[in-house]
């Protein structure tokens, strides 16, 4: 590392000469106590005491002192003038020519060292060897202060800006920044709220859609599943998965004879109640595999056999049988406090002694029926009227009773027990009471309906016509017995009485035969005939004659329709079973 030019070399002694304005010590180099040696002169000329490489010709002066010998300084230009003595700390000073002078003590600042603080010579600074001096700004400031002759810089107040001085525009800038920041934050917050609301809305809509579709699927009400094209696929599965409680009710008319049958259905899945009316002409299969009608099965097979036969033909599962004789129906209506029914016809009083007396039940809407009136209306069948009309009246009475029965299971059970009726072993009074209470709750809430099971003329079920009731209401599949299992009978009415056709149909169906409508001939006949085409059907023809109340002499071989085994032509000698 190179030393500074004014540092000196070797063991050069220094001495303290004072302190500067910062309180730092100032040193100077102690001058040697020996005669100066002659400087090296490559050109053979004399050289002064010291060599000043910074001196110029204009600064050259004569050296030496009067009365004292001194080696002249080196003059490279041989001007005859004496070179200045070397001064390492400042510009050279030249002693005046002529006259002897006493050399003053060596002062690097250009003045005699005295005790105390000495003024600094401009441009000169003494330093401790290998120690950096004061900063340039401090040196310049010190020089400006210590040298009065140095020109001073002129400063003005407007040239300076102070932090404490308020800026006229600073408040406006701060307000604008705050406004911009707040406006941006409000926009971002509004966007975030809008996104959150949109997401929440989408989620709610999606959940609502999924829940609605799930409910419709669970209830079997999805569009398309109830159409005729999808009945064999989706609807069957959906209906079969629903839970239903079903009991069968047999109304026995103890006064006039005959029965009426209905199924009471409580769909606990869809919360829907239904009364399904079953025509007596419905063909069912008995335990021995033979076919018979529903009415005949009720009379001969009893409750258990009929219940199993209905399960087979309808594909359902009936939990119990409720035999309701007409006296108990009358008591039930009286117990619940009468019923209201929209009657469709006037019903005469069966106890009336004279014809033309006022009817027991009047036709009209909202008719209040007592127990006796309800029984008369439920069992009434006008002359020549189809049995389905009487079944519809029975269904109206049953729904009216359910609307008046208590919705409380215990209360309904008390009503059943009050009847003092001997129930079928398949159904206890508590079970019947709880079942009727559940149906009563649905009937009062408007979730109850009555449906008629469509049965064809031959007593079988049509897959298309019965699908709405068998599949949708009962959740089963129609399985009518094979038509070949029963003897089919074609009937033509030539008696001139239109009601004889319906009466013969009922009689034949109740007898286990299959009824076929043969139409009405152009004229009337006095005698009835029973015809067979094949000798093997003679015995069947004889049985048909006995069932219709005709003599065996009416059985003859003749022409029979291709779709029938036996043909019957009713004459004026035919007597109705109701007469």
C-alpha positions as CSV (number, residue, x, y, z in Angstrom):
1,X,0.0,0.0,0.0
2,X,1.4,3.4,-1.0
3,X,1.9,6.1,1.6
4,X,0.7,9.5,1.1
5,X,3.1,12.0,-0.3
6,X,3.2,14.0,2.9
7,X,3.5,11.1,5.3
8,X,7.3,10.8,5.2
9,X,9.4,7.7,5.2
10,X,11.3,5.9,7.9
11,X,11.3,6.9,11.6
12,X,10.5,10.6,11.1
13,X,9.8,12.4,14.4
14,X,6.6,14.5,14.9
15,X,5.7,17.0,17.6
16,X,2.4,18.4,18.8
17,X,1.8,22.0,17.6
18,X,-1.8,22.5,18.7
19,X,-5.5,21.5,18.3
20,X,-7.9,22.2,15.5
21,X,-11.5,23.5,15.9
22,X,-12.7,19.9,16.4
23,X,-10.3,19.3,19.3
24,X,-8.2,17.0,17.4
25,X,-4.4,17.2,17.9
26,X,-2.2,18.7,15.1
27,X,1.3,17.5,14.6
28,X,4.3,18.6,12.6
29,X,7.4,17.1,11.4
30,X,10.5,17.9,13.4
31,X,13.2,19.4,11.0
32,X,16.5,17.5,10.9
33,X,19.4,19.1,12.9
34,X,22.0,18.6,10.2
35,X,23.3,20.6,7.3
36,X,21.3,20.0,4.2
37,X,23.1,17.9,1.7
38,X,23.4,18.8,-1.8
39,X,20.6,17.5,-3.9
40,X,21.3,15.3,-6.8
41,X,21.9,17.2,-10.0
42,X,22.0,15.1,-13.1
43,X,23.1,18.1,-15.1
44,X,25.9,19.1,-12.8
45,X,24.3,22.2,-11.6
46,X,23.9,23.4,-8.0
47,X,20.7,22.7,-6.2
48,X,19.0,24.5,-3.3
49,X,18.0,23.0,0.0
50,X,15.1,21.2,-1.2
51,X,13.4,20.2,-4.4
52,X,9.9,21.5,-5.1
53,X,8.3,19.6,-7.9
54,X,5.2,21.9,-7.7
55,X,7.0,25.2,-8.1
56,X,6.8,27.2,-11.4
57,X,9.0,29.7,-13.1
58,X,6.8,32.5,-11.9
59,X,7.2,31.3,-8.3
60,X,11.0,30.9,-8.5
61,X,13.0,33.2,-6.2
62,X,16.4,33.5,-4.9
63,X,17.3,31.3,-1.9
64,X,19.9,31.7,0.7
65,X,20.5,33.9,3.7
66,X,22.9,36.7,4.3
67,X,26.0,35.7,6.2
68,X,25.0,32.0,5.9
69,X,26.0,29.6,3.2
70,X,23.3,27.5,1.6
71,X,23.4,25.1,-1.2
72,X,21.5,26.5,-4.1
73,X,18.5,24.6,-5.3
74,X,18.4,22.7,-8.5
75,X,17.4,24.8,-11.5
76,X,16.6,22.6,-14.4
77,X,16.3,25.6,-16.8
78,X,19.6,27.2,-15.7
79,X,18.0,30.6,-15.4
80,X,20.5,31.8,-12.8
81,X,17.9,32.2,-10.2
82,X,17.9,30.4,-7.0
83,X,15.1,27.8,-6.5
84,X,12.9,27.9,-3.5
85,X,13.5,25.7,-0.5
86,X,11.3,22.6,-0.5
87,X,8.2,23.0,1.7
88,X,6.2,19.8,1.8
89,X,3.0,21.4,3.4
90,X,2.5,24.5,1.4
91,X,3.7,26.9,-1.2
92,X,7.4,27.8,-1.1
93,X,8.6,30.9,0.6
94,X,11.6,32.6,-0.7
95,X,14.0,34.6,1.6
96,X,14.9,38.0,0.4
97,X,18.1,38.3,-1.5
98,X,21.0,39.9,0.3
99,X,21.5,40.4,3.9
100,X,21.8,37.8,6.5
101,X,18.8,36.3,8.1
102,X,18.3,34.0,11.0
103,X,16.3,31.0,9.9
104,X,13.0,30.8,11.7
105,X,11.8,27.5,13.2
106,X,10.2,25.2,10.6
107,X,6.5,25.8,10.4
108,X,4.5,23.7,8.0
109,X,1.6,26.1,8.3
110,X,3.7,29.1,7.3
111,X,4.0,30.7,10.7
112,X,6.0,30.4,13.9
113,X,4.8,27.7,16.2
114,X,3.7,29.0,19.5
115,X,1.8,27.6,22.3
116,X,-2.0,27.6,22.1
117,X,-4.3,27.2,19.2
118,X,-2.9,28.3,15.8
119,X,-4.9,29.3,12.8
120,X,-4.7,26.9,9.9
121,X,-3.2,27.8,6.7
122,X,-5.6,27.4,3.8
123,X,-4.8,24.3,1.7
124,X,-2.6,22.6,4.4
125,X,-3.6,20.0,6.8
126,X,-1.3,18.0,9.1
127,X,-2.1,14.4,9.7
128,X,-0.8,11.6,11.9
129,X,1.0,9.1,9.8
130,X,-1.4,6.4,8.4
131,X,-4.5,8.4,9.8
132,X,-7.1,9.9,7.5
133,X,-7.7,13.6,7.8
134,X,-11.0,15.5,8.3
135,X,-13.7,15.3,5.7
136,X,-13.5,17.6,2.7
137,X,-16.6,19.4,3.7
138,X,-15.3,20.1,7.2
139,X,-12.0,21.3,5.8
140,X,-13.8,23.7,3.4
141,X,-16.1,25.0,6.1
142,X,-13.1,25.6,8.4
143,X,-11.2,27.4,5.6
144,X,-14.2,29.6,5.0
145,X,-14.4,30.5,8.7
146,X,-10.6,30.9,9.3
147,X,-9.8,32.8,6.1
148,X,-11.5,36.2,6.1
149,X,-10.1,37.0,2.6
150,X,-11.8,33.9,1.0
151,X,-15.0,34.8,-0.8
152,X,-18.1,33.5,0.9
153,X,-21.1,31.9,-0.8
154,X,-24.3,33.7,-0.6
155,X,-27.3,31.6,0.5
156,X,-31.0,32.6,0.5
157,X,-33.9,31.3,2.4
158,X,-35.9,30.3,-0.7
159,X,-33.1,27.9,-1.7
160,X,-34.0,25.6,1.2
161,X,-37.0,23.4,1.7
162,X,-37.8,22.3,5.2
163,X,-39.8,19.2,6.2
164,X,-41.8,21.3,8.7
165,X,-43.1,23.6,6.0
166,X,-46.6,22.3,4.9
167,X,-47.1,21.8,1.2
168,X,-50.2,23.4,-0.1
169,X,-51.1,20.4,-2.3
170,X,-50.2,17.7,0.3
171,X,-53.7,17.6,1.8
172,X,-55.4,17.4,-1.6
173,X,-53.1,14.6,-2.6
174,X,-53.7,12.7,0.6
175,X,-57.5,13.2,0.2
176,X,-57.4,11.9,-3.4
177,X,-55.3,8.9,-2.4
178,X,-57.7,8.1,0.4
179,X,-60.7,8.5,-1.9
180,X,-59.1,6.3,-4.6
181,X,-58.2,3.6,-2.1
182,X,-61.7,3.6,-0.4
183,X,-63.4,3.5,-3.8
184,X,-61.3,0.6,-4.9
185,X,-61.9,-1.3,-1.7
186,X,-65.6,-0.7,-2.0
187,X,-65.6,-2.1,-5.5
188,X,-63.7,-5.2,-4.5
189,X,-66.0,-5.7,-1.5
190,X,-69.0,-5.4,-3.8
191,X,-67.6,-7.9,-6.2
192,X,-66.8,-10.3,-3.4
193,X,-70.4,-10.0,-2.0
194,X,-71.8,-10.5,-5.5
195,X,-69.8,-13.6,-6.1
196,X,-70.8,-15.0,-2.7
197,X,-74.4,-14.4,-3.3
198,X,-74.2,-15.9,-6.8
199,X,-72.5,-19.0,-5.4
200,X,-75.1,-19.3,-2.6
201,X,-77.9,-18.9,-5.1
202,X,-76.5,-21.6,-7.4
203,X,-76.1,-24.0,-4.4
204,X,-79.6,-23.4,-3.2
205,X,-81.1,-23.9,-6.7
206,X,-79.1,-27.1,-7.2
207,X,-80.2,-28.5,-3.8
208,X,-83.8,-27.6,-4.5
209,X,-83.7,-29.2,-7.9
210,X,-82.1,-32.4,-6.5
211,X,-84.5,-32.5,-3.6
212,X,-87.5,-32.0,-5.9
213,X,-86.4,-34.6,-8.4
214,X,-85.6,-37.0,-5.6
215,X,-89.1,-36.6,-4.0
216,X,-90.8,-37.0,-7.4
217,X,-88.8,-40.1,-8.0
218,X,-89.5,-41.5,-4.6
219,X,-93.2,-40.8,-4.9
220,X,-93.3,-42.1,-8.5
221,X,-94.5,-38.8,-9.9
222,X,-91.7,-38.1,-12.3
223,X,-93.0,-37.0,-15.8
224,X,-92.6,-39.9,-18.2
225,X,-92.6,-42.6,-15.6
226,X,-96.4,-42.6,-15.5
227,X,-96.9,-42.7,-19.3
228,X,-98.0,-45.8,-21.0
229,X,-94.6,-46.4,-22.6
230,X,-92.8,-46.5,-19.2
231,X,-95.4,-48.3,-17.1
232,X,-93.6,-51.6,-17.7
233,X,-90.3,-50.2,-16.5
234,X,-89.9,-47.3,-14.1
235,X,-93.4,-47.1,-12.7
236,X,-93.6,-50.7,-11.6
237,X,-90.4,-50.5,-9.7
238,X,-91.3,-47.2,-8.1
239,X,-94.8,-48.4,-7.1
240,X,-93.5,-51.7,-5.8
241,X,-91.0,-49.9,-3.6
242,X,-93.8,-48.0,-1.9
243,X,-95.2,-49.2,1.4
244,X,-98.9,-49.9,1.6
245,X,-101.3,-51.2,4.3
246,X,-104.3,-53.0,2.7
247,X,-107.4,-54.6,4.2
248,X,-110.4,-56.0,2.4
249,X,-114.0,-55.1,3.5
250,X,-116.9,-57.4,2.7
251,X,-120.3,-55.7,3.1
252,X,-123.0,-58.4,3.7
253,X,-126.5,-57.3,3.0
254,X,-128.3,-59.4,5.7
255,X,-131.8,-58.1,4.5
256,X,-131.7,-58.7,0.7
257,X,-128.6,-60.9,0.4
258,X,-125.5,-60.3,-1.7
259,X,-122.1,-58.9,-0.9
260,X,-120.0,-55.8,-1.9
261,X,-116.3,-55.9,-1.7
262,X,-113.7,-53.0,-1.4
263,X,-110.1,-52.7,-0.6
264,X,-109.0,-49.9,1.9
265,X,-105.4,-48.8,0.9
266,X,-103.1,-46.6,3.0
267,X,-100.0,-45.7,1.1
268,X,-97.7,-44.6,3.8
269,X,-95.0,-43.6,1.3
270,X,-97.1,-41.1,-0.7
271,X,-99.5,-40.3,2.2
272,X,-102.5,-41.2,0.0
273,X,-105.6,-43.2,0.9
274,X,-107.8,-45.0,-1.5
275,X,-110.9,-47.2,-1.6
276,X,-110.7,-49.7,-4.4
277,X,-114.1,-51.1,-5.4
278,X,-114.1,-54.7,-6.6
279,X,-116.9,-55.9,-8.9
280,X,-118.5,-59.2,-8.0
281,X,-117.9,-60.4,-11.5
282,X,-114.1,-60.4,-11.0
283,X,-112.8,-63.9,-11.8
284,X,-110.5,-65.4,-9.3
285,X,-108.8,-68.7,-8.8
286,X,-109.6,-71.0,-6.0
287,X,-107.3,-73.3,-4.0
288,X,-108.0,-76.3,-6.2
289,X,-107.0,-74.3,-9.4
290,X,-110.6,-73.8,-10.7
291,X,-111.9,-70.3,-11.4
292,X,-114.9,-68.6,-9.8
293,X,-116.2,-65.1,-9.3
294,X,-115.5,-62.9,-6.4
295,X,-119.1,-63.0,-5.1
296,X,-119.1,-66.8,-5.1
297,X,-115.7,-67.0,-3.5
298,X,-116.9,-64.8,-0.6
299,X,-119.9,-67.0,0.0
300,X,-118.2,-70.4,-0.4
301,X,-114.4,-69.9,0.3
302,X,-114.7,-67.6,3.3
303,X,-112.5,-64.7,4.2
304,X,-109.1,-66.4,4.1
305,X,-109.7,-68.1,0.7
306,X,-111.0,-64.9,-0.8
307,X,-108.1,-62.9,0.6
308,X,-105.6,-65.3,-1.0
309,X,-107.5,-65.4,-4.3
310,X,-107.4,-61.6,-4.5
311,X,-103.7,-61.5,-3.7
312,X,-103.2,-63.8,-6.6
313,X,-105.2,-62.0,-9.1
314,X,-104.1,-58.5,-8.1
315,X,-100.5,-59.2,-7.1
316,X,-100.9,-57.4,-3.8
317,X,-100.7,-58.4,-0.2
318,X,-103.8,-57.9,2.0
319,X,-103.1,-57.8,5.7
320,X,-106.6,-58.6,7.0
321,X,-110.3,-59.0,6.3
322,X,-113.1,-56.8,7.8
323,X,-116.5,-58.4,7.5
324,X,-119.0,-55.6,7.9
325,X,-122.7,-56.7,8.0
326,X,-125.3,-54.0,7.3
327,X,-126.5,-53.8,11.0
328,X,-122.9,-53.0,12.0
329,X,-122.6,-50.4,9.3
330,X,-125.7,-48.7,10.5
331,X,-124.3,-48.7,14.1
332,X,-121.0,-47.3,12.9
333,X,-122.6,-44.4,11.1
334,X,-124.7,-43.6,14.1
335,X,-121.6,-43.7,16.4
336,X,-119.6,-41.2,14.3
337,X,-122.6,-38.9,14.2
338,X,-124.1,-39.3,10.8
339,X,-122.3,-38.7,7.5
340,X,-122.6,-36.3,4.5
341,X,-122.7,-37.7,1.0
342,X,-123.5,-36.4,-2.5
343,X,-126.2,-38.8,-3.5
344,X,-126.8,-39.6,-7.1
345,X,-130.4,-41.0,-6.9
346,X,-133.4,-41.2,-4.7
347,X,-133.5,-44.3,-2.5
348,X,-137.0,-45.6,-1.4
349,X,-137.6,-46.7,2.1
350,X,-137.3,-50.5,2.2
351,X,-139.8,-50.5,5.1
352,X,-142.4,-48.5,3.2
353,X,-145.8,-50.3,3.1
354,X,-147.1,-48.4,0.1
355,X,-145.5,-47.4,-3.1
356,X,-145.2,-43.7,-3.9
357,X,-144.2,-42.7,-0.4
358,X,-141.4,-40.2,0.1
359,X,-137.9,-41.6,-0.5
360,X,-135.7,-42.4,2.5
361,X,-132.7,-40.7,0.8
362,X,-133.1,-37.8,-1.6
363,X,-130.8,-37.1,-4.5
364,X,-128.5,-34.1,-4.0
365,X,-125.3,-32.7,-2.8
366,X,-124.3,-32.8,0.9
367,X,-127.0,-35.0,2.0
368,X,-126.8,-35.9,5.7
369,X,-127.3,-39.6,6.2
370,X,-128.1,-41.5,9.4
371,X,-127.2,-45.1,9.9
372,X,-130.3,-46.5,8.3
373,X,-130.1,-44.1,5.4
374,X,-126.5,-44.9,4.8
375,X,-127.2,-48.6,4.7
376,X,-130.1,-48.1,2.3
377,X,-128.0,-45.9,0.0
378,X,-124.9,-48.2,0.1
379,X,-126.9,-51.3,-0.9
380,X,-129.4,-49.8,-3.3
381,X,-129.4,-51.1,-6.9
382,X,-132.2,-49.9,-9.3
383,X,-133.8,-52.3,-11.7
384,X,-131.7,-53.0,-14.6
385,X,-128.8,-51.1,-13.1
386,X,-125.2,-52.5,-13.2
387,X,-123.6,-53.5,-10.0
388,X,-120.9,-50.9,-10.5
389,X,-123.4,-48.2,-9.7
390,X,-124.2,-49.8,-6.4
391,X,-120.5,-50.2,-5.7
392,X,-119.9,-46.5,-6.2
393,X,-122.6,-45.7,-3.6
394,X,-120.9,-48.1,-1.2
395,X,-117.6,-46.4,-1.7
396,X,-119.2,-43.0,-1.0
397,X,-120.6,-44.2,2.3
398,X,-117.2,-45.7,3.3
399,X,-115.4,-42.4,2.6
400,X,-118.1,-40.4,4.5
401,X,-117.6,-42.7,7.5
402,X,-113.8,-42.3,7.4
403,X,-114.2,-38.5,7.4
404,X,-116.1,-38.8,10.7
405,X,-114.0,-41.4,12.5
406,X,-111.5,-40.1,15.0
407,X,-107.9,-39.5,13.7
408,X,-106.6,-40.7,17.1
409,X,-105.8,-44.4,17.1
410,X,-107.1,-44.9,20.6
411,X,-110.3,-43.0,19.8
412,X,-110.9,-45.1,16.7
413,X,-110.2,-48.3,18.6
414,X,-112.9,-47.4,21.1
415,X,-115.3,-46.9,18.3
416,X,-114.5,-50.3,16.9
417,X,-114.8,-51.9,20.3
418,X,-118.1,-50.2,20.8
419,X,-119.5,-52.0,17.8
420,X,-119.1,-55.3,19.7
421,X,-118.4,-57.0,16.4
422,X,-116.7,-60.4,16.1
423,X,-113.8,-59.6,13.9
424,X,-111.9,-61.9,11.6
425,X,-108.9,-63.5,13.3
426,X,-106.6,-61.8,10.8
427,X,-107.5,-58.4,12.2
428,X,-107.7,-57.3,15.9
429,X,-109.7,-54.4,17.2
430,X,-106.6,-52.4,17.9
431,X,-105.1,-53.0,14.5
432,X,-108.4,-52.0,12.8
433,X,-108.7,-48.9,15.0
434,X,-105.2,-47.7,14.2
435,X,-105.8,-48.4,10.5
436,X,-109.1,-46.5,10.4
437,X,-107.5,-43.6,12.3
438,X,-104.7,-43.3,9.7
439,X,-107.2,-43.4,6.8
440,X,-109.4,-40.9,8.7
441,X,-106.5,-38.4,8.9
442,X,-106.0,-38.7,5.1
443,X,-109.7,-38.4,4.3
444,X,-110.0,-35.2,6.5
445,X,-107.0,-33.7,4.8
446,X,-108.3,-34.3,1.3
447,X,-105.8,-37.0,0.5
448,X,-108.3,-39.7,-0.1
449,X,-110.1,-41.0,-3.2
450,X,-112.3,-43.8,-4.5
451,X,-111.4,-45.9,-7.5
452,X,-113.3,-48.7,-9.4
453,X,-111.3,-51.7,-10.5
454,X,-112.2,-52.0,-14.3
455,X,-113.3,-55.5,-15.1
456,X,-114.0,-56.8,-18.6
457,X,-117.3,-58.5,-19.5
458,X,-115.8,-61.9,-19.0
459,X,-114.6,-61.0,-15.5
460,X,-111.0,-60.7,-16.3
461,X,-108.7,-57.7,-15.9
462,X,-107.3,-55.8,-18.9
463,X,-103.6,-55.1,-18.6
464,X,-104.1,-51.6,-20.0
465,X,-107.4,-50.6,-18.3
466,X,-106.4,-52.0,-14.9
467,X,-102.8,-50.6,-14.8
468,X,-103.9,-47.3,-13.2
469,X,-105.4,-49.1,-10.2
470,X,-103.6,-52.3,-9.9
471,X,-100.1,-50.9,-10.5
472,X,-100.4,-47.3,-9.3
473,X,-102.7,-47.8,-6.3
474,X,-102.1,-51.4,-5.3
475,X,-98.5,-51.7,-6.5
476,X,-99.3,-55.1,-8.0
477,X,-99.6,-56.8,-11.3
478,X,-102.9,-58.1,-12.8
479,X,-102.9,-61.9,-13.1
480,X,-106.3,-62.9,-14.3
481,X,-106.9,-66.6,-14.7
482,X,-106.7,-68.1,-18.2
483,X,-109.9,-67.6,-20.0
484,X,-109.8,-71.2,-21.1
485,X,-110.1,-72.4,-17.5
486,X,-113.8,-71.2,-17.4
487,X,-116.6,-72.0,-19.8
488,X,-117.4,-68.9,-21.9
489,X,-121.0,-68.2,-22.5
490,X,-122.3,-65.8,-25.2
491,X,-125.7,-64.3,-24.2
492,X,-128.3,-62.7,-26.6
493,X,-131.3,-60.9,-25.1
494,X,-134.5,-61.7,-27.0
495,X,-136.9,-61.3,-24.1
496,X,-137.6,-57.6,-24.8
497,X,-136.5,-56.6,-21.3
498,X,-133.2,-54.9,-21.3
499,X,-132.3,-55.5,-17.7
500,X,-132.3,-59.3,-18.4
501,X,-128.9,-59.0,-20.0
502,X,-127.2,-57.6,-16.9
503,X,-129.0,-60.0,-14.7
504,X,-127.9,-63.0,-16.7
505,X,-124.3,-61.7,-16.8
506,X,-124.2,-61.5,-13.0
507,X,-125.8,-64.9,-12.6
508,X,-123.4,-66.5,-15.0
509,X,-120.3,-64.9,-13.5
510,X,-121.4,-65.8,-10.0
511,X,-121.7,-69.4,-11.3
512,X,-118.1,-69.4,-12.4
513,X,-118.8,-68.9,-16.1
514,X,-117.2,-66.4,-18.5
515,X,-119.8,-63.9,-19.8
516,X,-119.7,-62.7,-23.4
517,X,-122.0,-60.1,-24.8
518,X,-123.8,-61.6,-27.9
519,X,-125.9,-58.5,-28.7
520,X,-129.6,-58.1,-29.2
521,X,-131.6,-59.8,-32.0
522,X,-134.1,-58.0,-34.1
523,X,-137.1,-59.6,-32.6
524,X,-138.3,-61.2,-29.4
525,X,-138.7,-65.0,-28.7
526,X,-141.0,-66.6,-26.4
527,X,-138.8,-69.5,-25.3
528,X,-135.2,-69.4,-24.2
529,X,-132.5,-71.6,-25.7
530,X,-129.1,-72.9,-24.6
531,X,-127.0,-74.1,-27.6
532,X,-123.7,-76.0,-27.9
533,X,-121.7,-76.8,-31.0
534,X,-119.4,-79.5,-29.8
535,X,-120.8,-82.7,-28.1
536,X,-118.1,-82.2,-25.4
537,X,-119.8,-79.0,-24.4
538,X,-123.3,-80.5,-23.9
539,X,-122.6,-81.0,-20.2
540,X,-121.5,-77.4,-19.9
541,X,-124.6,-76.2,-21.7
542,X,-126.8,-78.2,-19.3
543,X,-125.0,-76.6,-16.3
544,X,-125.5,-73.1,-17.8
545,X,-129.2,-73.8,-18.2
546,X,-129.5,-74.8,-14.6
547,X,-127.6,-71.7,-13.5
548,X,-129.9,-69.4,-15.4
549,X,-133.0,-71.2,-14.0
550,X,-134.0,-72.6,-17.5
551,X,-135.3,-76.1,-18.0
552,X,-132.9,-78.7,-19.4
553,X,-135.2,-79.1,-22.4
554,X,-133.9,-75.7,-23.6
555,X,-130.4,-77.3,-24.2
556,X,-130.0,-78.0,-27.9
557,X,-127.2,-78.4,-30.4
558,X,-126.8,-75.4,-32.6
559,X,-124.6,-72.7,-33.9
560,X,-122.2,-71.1,-31.4
561,X,-119.8,-68.1,-31.9
562,X,-116.2,-69.0,-32.4
563,X,-115.1,-67.3,-29.2
564,X,-117.7,-69.0,-27.0
565,X,-118.3,-72.5,-25.8
566,X,-122.0,-72.2,-25.1
567,X,-124.6,-69.7,-26.5
568,X,-127.7,-68.5,-24.7
569,X,-130.8,-66.8,-26.2
570,X,-133.0,-65.3,-23.5
571,X,-136.7,-65.5,-24.3
572,X,-139.8,-64.1,-22.6
573,X,-139.9,-67.1,-20.3
574,X,-136.7,-66.0,-18.6
575,X,-137.2,-64.8,-15.1
576,X,-134.8,-62.4,-13.5
577,X,-133.0,-63.5,-10.3
578,X,-134.0,-60.2,-8.6
579,X,-137.7,-60.6,-9.3
